[in-house]
C-alpha cells in the first residue's frame, strides 16, 4: 500500500495515458481533452524525478492540446467542409521539420545543462524536440506522426526506467506497440 501511495501520480497519469492512446488510435477528438489533463499532472511528476525537459514538454503538451482540439474540431477541408483527413506529411515539410527538430534539440539541451541539474540532458532534450514535431504532426493528422512517437516512446521507456518511474515506463513501452499498430491502422484509413 505504501508503494502505491508513493506512486499514485505515476499510476493515475499512466491510466490517463492509456485512455489517451486508445482515443488517438480510434481517431477520437476526446484525446485532446485527456491531452490537457494528463500532461498538466505530468509536470509535477517529471519535476519530482529530475526530468526537467519532460516537465517543460508537459507544459507544452498541455497548451498544444488546446491547439490540437481546435484544429480537429474547426478546421475543415477546403472543398467539402469535411473534417481534416489523415494524410501523408508533404515532402516539402521534411527539411523545415528536420531543421526545427535539431534547433529545438539544441536549445532544449542548452537550457537543461545551463539552468537545471539534469542527469540526462541529451536524451531528455532529444525526446522533447521530437515530441514537438510529433504533436504538430498529430494535430495535422499526418500519418508519419506515429513514426515520431515510436522513437520518442522507446527512448522515454528507457529514461523512465532509469529515473524510477516504473508505471510511466511500462506505459511508454506499451505506447511503442500501440504506435506501431496505430501507424498501420491510420495507413489503412488513409488508403480509403
C-alpha positions as CSV (number, residue, x, y, z in Angstrom):
1,X,0.0,0.0,0.0
2,X,2.9,2.3,0.8
3,X,4.4,1.7,-2.6
4,X,1.1,2.5,-4.3
5,X,0.6,5.7,-2.3
6,X,4.2,6.7,-3.2
7,X,3.5,6.2,-6.9
8,X,-0.2,7.4,-7.1
9,X,0.6,10.2,-9.5
10,X,2.6,7.9,-11.8
11,X,-0.3,5.4,-11.7
12,X,-3.0,8.0,-12.3
13,X,-1.2,9.6,-15.3
14,X,-0.5,6.2,-16.7
15,X,-4.2,5.4,-16.7
16,X,-4.9,8.7,-18.4
17,X,-2.1,7.9,-20.9
18,X,-3.8,4.6,-21.7
19,X,-7.1,6.4,-22.4
20,X,-5.2,9.0,-24.5
21,X,-3.5,6.5,-26.7
22,X,-6.7,4.5,-27.2
23,X,-8.5,7.7,-28.2
24,X,-5.7,8.6,-30.6
25,X,-5.8,5.1,-32.1
26,X,-9.5,5.5,-32.6
27,X,-9.0,9.0,-34.2
28,X,-11.3,10.4,-31.5
29,X,-11.3,14.1,-30.7
30,X,-11.6,13.5,-27.0
31,X,-7.9,12.6,-27.0
32,X,-7.3,16.3,-26.8
33,X,-9.3,16.7,-23.5
34,X,-7.3,13.9,-21.9
35,X,-4.3,15.6,-23.6
36,X,-4.9,18.7,-21.5
37,X,-5.4,16.9,-18.1
38,X,-2.6,14.3,-18.3
39,X,0.4,16.5,-19.1
40,X,-0.7,19.1,-16.6
41,X,-0.3,16.4,-13.9
42,X,2.9,15.1,-15.6
43,X,4.6,18.5,-15.0
44,X,4.6,17.7,-11.3
45,X,5.6,14.0,-11.8
46,X,8.5,14.7,-14.0
47,X,9.8,17.7,-12.0
48,X,9.8,15.5,-8.9
49,X,12.1,13.0,-10.7
50,X,14.5,15.5,-12.2
51,X,13.2,15.2,-15.8
52,X,13.1,18.9,-16.3
53,X,12.9,18.7,-20.1
54,X,10.0,16.4,-19.8
55,X,8.3,18.7,-17.3
56,X,8.7,21.6,-19.7
57,X,7.5,19.4,-22.5
58,X,4.4,18.5,-20.4
59,X,3.6,22.3,-20.2
60,X,3.9,22.4,-24.0
61,X,1.7,19.3,-24.4
62,X,-1.0,20.9,-22.2
63,X,-1.1,24.1,-24.2
64,X,-0.7,22.3,-27.6
65,X,-3.7,20.1,-26.7
66,X,-5.9,23.2,-27.0
67,X,-4.5,23.8,-30.5
68,X,-5.0,20.2,-31.5
69,X,-8.6,20.2,-30.3
70,X,-9.3,23.4,-32.2
71,X,-7.7,22.1,-35.4
72,X,-9.6,18.8,-35.2
73,X,-12.9,20.5,-34.2
74,X,-12.9,23.5,-36.5
75,X,-10.5,23.0,-39.4
76,X,-12.4,21.5,-42.4
77,X,-11.2,20.5,-45.8
78,X,-11.5,23.4,-48.3
79,X,-13.6,21.6,-50.9
80,X,-16.3,19.7,-49.0
81,X,-16.1,21.2,-45.5
82,X,-15.4,17.7,-44.1
83,X,-13.2,17.0,-41.0
84,X,-9.5,17.1,-41.6
85,X,-8.5,13.8,-43.2
86,X,-5.5,11.6,-42.4
87,X,-2.8,12.4,-45.0
88,X,1.0,11.9,-45.6
89,X,3.2,14.7,-44.4
90,X,4.0,16.8,-47.5
91,X,7.6,16.2,-48.7
92,X,8.2,20.0,-48.7
93,X,7.8,19.9,-44.9
94,X,10.6,17.4,-44.3
95,X,13.5,19.9,-44.5
96,X,11.9,22.6,-42.3
97,X,10.8,19.9,-39.8
98,X,14.3,18.4,-39.6
99,X,15.9,21.9,-39.1
100,X,13.3,22.7,-36.4
101,X,13.9,19.4,-34.7
102,X,17.7,20.0,-34.5
103,X,17.2,23.6,-33.3
104,X,14.7,22.5,-30.7
105,X,17.1,19.7,-29.5
106,X,20.0,22.2,-29.2
107,X,18.0,24.9,-27.4
108,X,16.4,22.4,-25.0
109,X,19.8,20.8,-24.3
110,X,21.3,24.2,-23.6
111,X,18.5,25.1,-21.2
112,X,18.9,21.8,-19.4
113,X,22.6,22.0,-18.9
114,X,22.6,25.7,-18.1
115,X,19.7,26.0,-15.7
116,X,19.0,22.6,-14.3
117,X,20.8,19.7,-12.7
118,X,19.5,17.2,-15.2
119,X,21.5,14.0,-15.3
120,X,20.1,13.0,-18.8
121,X,20.2,16.2,-20.8
122,X,20.9,14.7,-24.2
123,X,18.1,12.2,-24.2
124,X,15.7,14.4,-22.3
125,X,16.2,17.2,-24.9
126,X,16.0,14.7,-27.8
127,X,12.6,13.3,-26.7
128,X,11.4,16.9,-26.2
129,X,12.4,18.1,-29.6
130,X,11.0,15.1,-31.4
131,X,7.8,15.4,-29.3
132,X,7.3,19.0,-30.6
133,X,7.4,17.6,-34.1
134,X,5.2,14.6,-33.2
135,X,2.5,16.7,-31.6
136,X,2.4,19.1,-34.5
137,X,2.1,16.2,-37.0
138,X,-0.7,14.6,-34.9
139,X,-2.6,17.9,-34.9
140,X,-2.3,17.9,-38.7
141,X,-3.3,14.2,-38.9
142,X,-0.1,13.3,-40.7
143,X,0.4,9.5,-40.8
144,X,4.1,10.0,-40.1
145,X,3.3,11.3,-36.6
146,X,3.2,7.6,-35.5
147,X,6.9,7.1,-36.6
148,X,8.0,10.1,-34.5
149,X,6.1,8.7,-31.5
150,X,7.7,5.2,-31.9
151,X,11.1,6.7,-31.4
152,X,10.1,9.1,-28.6
153,X,8.3,6.3,-26.7
154,X,11.1,3.9,-26.9
155,X,13.6,6.4,-25.6
156,X,11.2,7.6,-22.9
157,X,10.7,4.0,-21.7
158,X,14.5,3.7,-21.1
159,X,14.6,7.1,-19.4
160,X,11.7,6.4,-17.1
161,X,13.2,3.0,-16.0
162,X,16.4,4.8,-15.3
163,X,14.7,7.6,-13.3
164,X,12.5,5.2,-11.2
165,X,9.1,5.9,-12.7
166,X,8.0,2.3,-13.4
167,X,4.4,2.8,-14.3
168,X,5.2,5.5,-16.9
169,X,8.0,3.3,-18.2
170,X,5.5,0.5,-18.7
171,X,3.1,2.9,-20.3
172,X,5.6,4.1,-22.8
173,X,6.7,0.6,-23.6
174,X,3.1,-0.1,-24.4
175,X,3.0,3.1,-26.4
176,X,5.7,1.7,-28.7
177,X,3.5,-1.3,-29.5
178,X,0.4,0.8,-29.9
179,X,2.2,3.4,-32.1
180,X,3.2,0.6,-34.5
181,X,-0.4,-0.6,-34.5
182,X,-1.7,2.9,-34.9
183,X,0.6,3.5,-37.9
184,X,-0.9,0.6,-39.7
185,X,-4.5,1.4,-38.7
186,X,-4.1,5.1,-39.9
187,X,-2.3,3.8,-43.1
188,X,-5.4,1.7,-43.8
189,X,-7.7,4.6,-43.2
190,X,-5.6,6.8,-45.4
191,X,-5.9,4.3,-48.3
192,X,-9.7,4.5,-48.0
